[in-house]
């Protein structure tokens, strides 16, 4: 019997995702080209994170860090242009194209070290995030937001690709949801100990305490009672 798509639970959703997952047997693009492209994404995310903090947390941009990321973006973009522009991006010995990277690093990066499922998830989360951003841009000019398109990108990114990563890491969606809320709202060690957003706590985080909550919660499922208690936690 066909499942009712309007009533998919987490288990059924994962099963449906895995049926449509591409599973190549080997990395068919040079590992160094992929590595540099991922670093390009990281540096771009660093700049966006600075802007996020400025807009939503009231924090000034760390100009030195932002400029460093922007300069690194330019350098990586120039370096990666060669293998892509010459069509040699599939060369498994593409480390020779990146002479600015220490030889020890280039030697250590090999196709066999790459977890293809997590790479698929990482690339997918990044590209779907970009498409979500692209869908937002028309609103800056007073244009309409295509809600259906944004729904699609949310389903593909935080939905489909995240599910692949969770499956590879051995976690359930419930564990992911639980550890996320626990990290944010635990009364003792959470980021927001009173259960609601606070800009100062958003900036001055105790990352070690948050890590402890994540590790403690990653091996168990969230019960309905715990979910209700955490989500509806009242200010002390």
C-alpha positions, 0 to 999 in steps of 0.5 A: 500500500502506498504511504500517505505522503501527508503523514510521513513519520521520520522513519518513513521519510528516511526510507524514502530519502534513501531510495533516491540517494545516489551512491557512486563507488568512488570519487570522480573529481580530484580530491584537492579540487573538492577540498579547495571548493569546500574551503571556498564555501567555508570562507564564504560562510564565515563572511555571512556569519559575520553579517548574521551576527551584525543583523540579528545579534547586534554584534559588530563585524570582526573586520579583520576576520571578514577581510581575511576571509574575503582575501582567502576567497579571492585566492582560492577562486583563482587557484581553483580556476585552473583545474576547472577552466582546463577541464582537468578537475577529474585528475586524481593527482590534482594536488600539483595544481595547488602549489600554494598548499603545503606539500604535506597537506596535498599528499595527505588528501587522497580519494580514499579518505573522502566519505562520499555520503557526507560529501554528498550531504555537505555539497547538497546543503551548501548548494540548496542554501545558495538556492534558498538565498537566490530565491530571497533576493527578488524581495530586496527589490520589492519583488514577491517571494516564491514560497513554493520554491523556498519550500522546495529548497528547505525540503532538499537541504535541511530535509533530504541532504541532512537525512543522508548525513544523519543516516551515515552518522548513525543518528535519527532525526529525533536525536538531531532535534533533541540535541539542538533544542537541548543545546539552546534551552537547557536551564543549566548549560544551554545557550539560553538558560531562560529558554528565550533568545538573548543577544548577549548569550548568543554571542558569549557562548560556553561552547564546552558546556554546549558540546557536553549537552550534544554528547549526552543527548546524541545517544538517546531519543527525545520523549514527548514529555521532554520535548514539551518540557523543553520547548515550553520552558518558562523563564526562571 
